[in-house]
Amino acid sequence: MKRLLLAASALCLTAAQAQTIPDEVREEAEALLEAGMEDSVGYETVKQLTTRVGARLGGSEAEERAREWAEGYLEELGFSNVRTETFTMPYWERSYEYAAIETPFPQELEITALGGSIGTGRGGVSGEVVRFESLDDLIEAPMDGSLRGKIVFVDEGMTRTQDGSGYGVAVRKRSGAANEGAKRGAAAALIRSVGTDRHRFPHTGAMRYADEDAKIPAAALSFPDAEQLARAMELGPVTVSLDIGVKTKREVTSGNVIAEIKGQTDEIVVIGGHLDSWDLGTGAIDDGAGVGITTGAAKLILDHVSETGEKPLRTIRLVYWGAEEVGLLGARAYAEAHRDELPLHAMAAESDFGAREIWQMDTRFGEDKLPLRQQMIRVLARAGVALGNNQASGGPDVSPLAAAGVPVVTLRQNGWDYFDLHHTADDTLDKIDEDELAQNVAVYAAFTWMAANTPGGFRAQAQPQASE
């Protein structure tokens, strides 16, 4: 089966040609979609990663073991050009964490330190708690010294949504509580966990200090403990003690693991997930699932290529990004390392929202390439996927690529209960349904095949220069 072989010819098609996915490509995508529904590689990948490695904090020895496992695993699956591209990063890990109401009702509280928080120092800190119903309430608090020596408690909840849109609002307090508290002289900051569950599992996550000279320790309370603290405060003043220990290193090594299915041109389609996780659970949904989904999809395509001898038009690059949780460090390192070839990146997508079914496809294509969305969704609709908007982010780790003009797709998963587990000790393999994960594999395989074989690509077509 013959296709356009040269990237130059793919980039110089007429607008009419560029807006068509060949019938043969759609038929092959449909076959991959059907095969993917029976896939087992995706789940096996998550199982191996979470069992052989477990939690894998960015920059840790466990993340290093994950990279070593990944290289061997991808080579065993038959991918080409398997390698790790390393980068350096600062390192943070928790040593211990403890909190308790001291007065008037002595009892322990379930907390977790927020990633990047300083420690309390030997012996911890204690102080009267001052509660704020929202971060905005704290921001509006006067700078009159009334919070000096106190512990601020931002008791703002998170709205449960299918698309996870409640997260953007709720996550502001993860850094904001400590930063705004420090401005007003507070000794420490507590927040209600950024999550939607009612279980006694506090949610961690990265926080950032706005002022290097004004840092206070910060931790998240589980839902029941936030409720308990609020009830206690209704009865009068409450004093809480907080003791957090952390370890830091100025520089450690992390890396992005990369594998490929070689195409006929120099153009590239990137898919993947992030390899690191937080240290509380085993990182099954965040983001072992994304690693498994995109690996399963790429393996289906690799098997198709091996059986037919038919290379995709573009190279398909599978990326396991490192150190995502602590600040998209692998994403930025990838974008910098591949800066010169970003114009050859025809498409990028990351799976990083669990393992529930994909229900919508959002895109970010050139305006003249919007007809390709309709053609793609005709295939993906067979798996229950609807067409969304053309404002996709593509996922956290491809955001630097999107910012550089690379077309991206977000294959939206059902995130109704994602933030019940997100960044908690409850993020474990048993939360993944194998059939739902297989639907993800199927959709990613079909989408990736179409992205890799659509002549002309998905960027806006360059307009000819007007002659003077």
C-alpha positions in Angstrom: 0.0 0.0 0.0 1.7 3.2 -1.2 1.5 6.5 0.7 3.3 9.8 0.4 6.8 9.1 1.5 8.5 12.5 2.0 7.8 15.0 4.7 8.2 17.8 2.1 5.4 16.5 0.0 3.2 16.0 3.1 3.7 19.6 4.0 3.1 21.0 0.5 -0.3 19.5 -0.2 -3.2 21.6 -1.3 -5.7 22.6 1.3 -8.3 20.1 -0.1 -5.8 17.2 0.1 -4.6 18.2 3.6 -8.2 18.0 4.9 -8.7 14.3 4.1 -7.8 11.2 6.1 -7.4 8.5 3.5 -10.0 5.8 3.5 -7.4 3.1 4.0 -6.1 4.9 7.1 -9.5 5.1 8.6 -10.1 1.5 7.9 -6.9 0.5 9.6 -7.8 2.8 12.5 -11.1 1.0 12.9 -9.3 -2.3 13.0 -7.0 -1.1 15.7 -9.9 0.3 17.6 -11.6 -3.1 17.6 -8.4 -5.0 18.5 -7.7 -2.6 21.3 -10.9 -3.5 23.1 -9.4 -6.9 23.8 -5.9 -5.5 24.7 -4.0 -6.8 27.7 -0.7 -5.0 27.3 -2.0 -1.8 28.8 -3.1 -3.3 32.0 0.0 -5.6 32.2 2.2 -2.5 31.9 0.5 -0.8 34.8 0.6 -4.0 36.9 4.3 -4.4 36.3 5.2 -0.8 37.0 3.2 -0.6 40.2 4.3 -4.0 41.4 8.0 -4.0 40.5 8.5 -0.4 41.5 5.6 1.0 43.4 5.7 4.6 44.4 8.3 6.6 42.4 8.8 10.2 43.6 10.5 12.4 41.0 14.3 12.2 41.4 14.2 9.3 43.8 16.0 6.0 43.7 12.6 4.4 42.9 12.1 6.6 39.9 15.5 5.5 38.7 14.4 1.9 39.1 11.3 2.7 37.1 13.4 4.1 34.2 15.6 1.0 34.3 12.5 -1.2 34.2 11.0 0.8 31.4 14.0 0.6 29.1 14.1 -3.2 29.4 10.3 -3.6 29.1 10.1 -1.4 26.0 13.0 -3.2 24.3 11.3 -6.5 25.2 8.1 -5.3 23.5 10.1 -4.6 20.3 10.3 -0.8 20.1 13.2 1.0 18.5 15.5 3.7 19.7 14.8 3.0 23.4 16.8 5.4 25.5 16.6 7.7 28.5 17.3 11.4 28.2 18.5 12.6 31.6 18.1 16.0 33.3 18.9 17.3 36.7 16.5 18.7 39.3 16.2 19.7 43.0 14.9 16.9 45.3 12.3 16.9 48.1 11.0 14.0 50.2 9.0 13.7 53.4 10.6 12.1 56.4 7.7 12.2 58.9 4.5 14.1 59.5 2.2 14.5 62.6 -0.6 16.8 63.6 -2.9 16.8 66.6 -5.4 19.0 68.4 -3.7 20.0 71.7 -6.6 21.9 73.3 -9.4 21.7 74.1 -10.0 18.2 72.7 -6.6 16.3 72.4 -6.6 14.0 69.4 -4.5 13.2 66.4 -5.3 14.5 62.9 -4.5 12.8 59.6 -2.3 15.0 57.5 0.2 14.8 54.7 2.9 17.4 54.0 2.6 19.2 50.7 5.3 18.5 48.2 8.0 21.2 48.5 7.0 22.3 52.0 9.7 23.2 54.5 9.9 21.2 57.7 8.7 22.6 61.0 12.1 22.2 62.6 12.9 20.0 65.6 10.0 19.8 68.0 7.4 21.1 65.6 5.2 24.2 65.9 1.9 24.8 67.7 -0.5 27.6 67.6 -4.1 28.7 67.7 -5.9 27.8 64.5 -7.6 30.5 62.4 -10.1 29.2 59.9 -10.9 30.7 56.4 -13.7 29.3 54.3 -11.8 30.1 51.1 -8.4 31.2 49.9 -9.9 34.5 48.8 -11.0 35.1 52.4 -7.4 34.7 53.5 -6.2 37.0 50.8 -8.6 39.6 52.0 -7.5 39.3 55.6 -5.7 42.4 56.9 -1.9 42.7 57.3 -2.3 43.8 60.9 -0.3 41.1 62.6 -3.4 39.3 63.9 -2.2 36.0 62.4 1.2 36.2 63.9 2.2 32.9 65.4 -1.2 31.3 64.4 -1.9 28.4 62.1 -4.1 29.3 59.2 -6.6 26.7 58.0 -8.1 27.2 54.5 -11.2 25.0 54.6 -12.2 25.3 51.0 -13.8 22.3 49.3 -13.6 21.0 45.7 -16.5 20.5 43.3 -16.9 17.1 41.7 -17.1 17.2 37.9 -16.7 14.7 35.1 -14.0 16.7 33.3 -12.1 17.7 36.4 -12.7 21.4 36.0 -13.2 21.8 39.7 -9.5 21.1 40.3 -8.3 24.4 38.9 -10.2 26.4 41.4 -9.5 24.2 44.4 -5.8 23.7 43.8 -5.0 27.4 44.3 -5.0 27.0 48.0 -2.2 24.4 47.9 0.4 27.1 47.5 -1.8 30.1 48.4 -2.5 29.1 52.0 1.2 29.1 53.0 2.1 32.1 50.9 -0.7 34.3 52.1 -0.4 33.0 55.7 3.4 33.8 55.7 2.7 37.4 54.5 0.5 37.8 57.7 3.0 36.2 60.1 1.4 32.8 60.4 3.5 29.9 61.8 2.1 27.2 59.5 -0.7 26.5 57.1 -3.3 23.7 56.9 -5.7 23.1 54.0 -8.6 20.8 53.4 -7.3 18.3 50.9 -7.7 19.1 47.2 -10.0 16.1 46.5 -13.6 15.0 46.2 -13.6 11.9 48.5 -14.8 11.6 52.1 -12.2 9.1 53.1 -9.4 9.5 55.7 -6.7 9.8 53.0 -5.2 13.2 52.8 -4.1 14.4 49.3 -0.6 15.6 48.7 0.6 17.6 45.7 3.2 20.2 44.9 3.2 23.7 46.4 5.5 26.6 45.5 6.7 29.5 47.7 6.3 32.9 46.3 9.0 34.4 48.6 12.1 32.5 49.4 12.5 34.5 52.6 8.9 33.9 53.8 8.3 30.2 54.1 6.0 28.4 56.5 5.3 24.6 56.6 2.2 23.4 54.8 0.1 20.3 55.0 -3.3 18.9 53.9 -5.9 17.4 56.2 -8.1 14.5 55.0 -11.8 15.3 54.5 -12.9 13.8 57.9 -10.1 15.6 59.8 -10.9 18.9 58.1 -14.5 18.4 59.2 -13.4 17.4 62.7 -11.2 20.5 63.1 -14.0 22.8 61.8 -16.5 21.3 64.3 -14.0 21.7 67.2 -13.5 25.4 66.3 -17.3 26.0 66.4 -17.0 25.3 70.2 -14.2 27.7 70.9 -10.5 28.4 70.3 -8.4 25.4 69.2 -4.7 24.9 69.4 -3.0 22.5 67.0 0.6 21.1 67.0 2.3 20.3 63.7 5.5 18.4 63.2 6.9 17.8 59.7 10.3 16.6 58.7 11.6 16.8 55.1 14.8 16.0 53.3 16.1 18.0 50.3 19.0 17.8 47.9 20.2 20.6 45.6 20.6 18.4 42.5 19.7 14.8 41.5 19.1 13.0 38.2 15.8 12.2 36.6 15.0 11.4 33.0 12.5 10.9 30.2 12.3 7.3 28.7 11.7 7.3 25.0 10.9 4.6 22.5 9.8 4.8 18.8 8.1 3.2 15.9 10.1 4.5 13.0 8.1 6.2 10.2 8.8 7.1 6.6 9.5 10.8 7.2 11.2 13.0 9.8 7.8 14.1 11.3 6.9 12.9 14.7 3.7 12.0 16.6 4.2 12.0 20.4 2.1 10.1 22.9 2.8 9.0 26.5 2.3 9.4 30.2 4.4 10.4 33.2 6.6 7.8 34.9 6.9 9.4 38.3 4.2 9.5 41.0 3.7 10.8 44.5 5.0 8.7 47.3 1.8 7.8 49.2 0.2 5.2 46.9 1.6 3.2 44.0 0.7 5.7 41.3 -1.7 3.4 39.5 -4.1 6.0 38.2 -1.6 8.8 38.3 0.0 8.0 36.1 0.7 4.3 35.7 -2.6 4.2 33.8 -1.4 6.8 31.2 1.9 4.9 30.8 -0.1 1.6 30.3 -2.7 3.1 27.9 -0.2 4.7 25.5 2.2 1.7 25.7 -0.7 -0.6 24.8 -1.8 1.6 22.0 1.8 1.9 20.6 2.2 -1.9 20.9 -1.0 -2.5 18.8 0.5 -0.3 16.1 3.9 -1.9 16.3 2.3 -5.3 15.8 0.3 -4.0 12.9 3.5 -2.6 11.3 5.3 -5.9 11.9 2.5 -7.9 10.3 2.0 -5.7 7.3 5.5 -4.4 6.7 3.9 -1.0 6.4 5.6 1.8 8.3 3.5 4.8 9.4 4.0 8.0 7.5 5.4 9.7 10.6 7.5 8.3 13.4 5.4 7.5 16.5 7.4 8.4 19.7 6.3 7.0 23.0 7.5 9.2 26.0 7.5 8.3 29.7 8.1 11.8 31.2 10.0 12.1 34.4 9.3 14.4 37.4 5.9 15.6 36.3 4.4 15.8 39.7 7.0 18.2 41.1 6.7 20.8 38.3 6.6 19.4 34.8 10.4 19.1 34.9 10.6 16.2 32.4 8.2 18.0 30.0 10.3 21.2 30.0 13.5 19.1 29.6 12.0 17.3 26.6 10.9 20.5 24.9 14.3 22.0 25.4 16.2 18.9 24.3 14.1 18.7 21.1 13.7 22.4 20.5 15.2 22.2 17.0 12.8 19.4 15.9 9.6 20.8 17.3 8.5 22.1 13.9 8.5 18.4 12.9 6.2 17.4 15.7 2.9 16.8 13.9 0.8 15.9 17.0 1.1 15.3 20.7 -1.2 13.8 23.4 -0.7 12.7 26.9 -2.9 10.3 29.0 -2.8 11.7 32.6 -6.3 11.5 34.0 -6.8 7.9 35.2 -8.2 4.9 33.5 -12.0 5.5 33.1 -13.6 5.5 29.7 -12.7 8.2 27.1 -15.9 10.1 26.3 -14.7 13.2 24.3 -12.0 14.3 22.0 -10.8 17.9 22.2 -8.3 19.2 19.6 -6.1 22.2 18.9 -5.7 22.1 15.1 -5.2 24.9 12.6 -8.5 26.4 11.5 -8.2 25.1 8.0 -7.7 21.6 9.4 -10.9 21.5 11.4 -12.6 19.1 8.9 -10.1 16.4 10.1 -11.8 16.5 13.5 -15.1 15.3 12.0 -13.3 12.5 10.1 -11.4 11.3 13.2 -14.6 11.3 15.4 -16.4 9.1 12.8 -13.9 6.4 13.8 -13.7 7.1 17.6 -17.5 7.4 17.9 -17.6 3.6 17.7 -16.0 3.6 21.1 -18.4 6.1 22.5 -16.3 9.2 22.0 -17.9 12.6 21.1 -16.4 15.6 19.5 -15.5 18.4 21.8 -13.8 21.8 21.3 -10.7 23.0 19.5 -9.0 24.4 22.7 -7.3 21.3 23.9 -4.2 21.4 26.2 -3.1 17.9 25.3 -2.1 17.1 28.9 0.3 18.6 31.3 3.5 17.2 29.8 2.7 18.3 26.3 1.8 21.8 27.4 5.3 23.1 26.5 4.8 21.5 23.0 1.4 23.1 22.6 2.9 26.5 23.6 5.4 26.0 20.8 2.6 25.5 18.3 2.5 21.7 18.1 -1.1 20.5 17.4 -2.4 18.6 20.4 -5.4 16.4 21.3 -7.0 15.7 24.7 -8.8 12.4 24.8 -11.0 13.2 27.8 -11.7 10.5 30.3 -14.5 10.2 32.8 -13.0 11.9 35.8 -16.0 11.8 38.1 -14.1 9.9 40.8 -10.5 10.7 39.8 -10.0 13.2 42.5 -11.2 10.7 45.1 -7.9 8.9 44.6 -5.6 11.6 43.2 -2.3 12.0 45.2 -3.4 9.7 48.0 -2.4 6.4 49.5 -5.5 5.0 47.9 -4.1 5.3 44.4 -3.5 1.6 43.8 -3.9 -1.0 41.0 -7.2 -2.4 42.3 -8.9 0.9 41.3 -8.4 0.2 37.6 -11.0 -1.6 35.6 -9.3 -3.7 32.9 -12.1 -3.2 30.3 -12.2 0.5 30.8 -8.5 0.7 30.4 -8.7 -1.3 27.2 -11.2 1.2 25.8 -8.6 3.9 26.4 -5.9 1.7 24.6 -8.3 1.2 21.7 -9.1 4.9 21.3 -5.4 6.0 21.6 -4.3 3.4 19.0 -6.9 4.5 16.5 -6.3 8.2 17.1 -2.5 7.8 16.9 -2.6 5.8 13.7 -4.7 8.6 12.1 -2.4 11.3 13.4 0.6 9.5 12.1 -0.8 8.8 8.6 -2.9 11.9 7.7 -1.1 13.7 4.8 -0.6 17.4 5.4 -0.8 17.3 9.1 -2.8 19.4 11.5 -1.0 22.8 11.7 -2.5 25.8 10.1 -1.4 25.9 6.5 1.2 28.6 5.9 -0.2 31.5 3.8 1.9 32.5 0.8 3.9 35.7 1.1 2.5 38.6 -0.9 4.9 39.9 -3.5 5.9 43.5 -3.4 
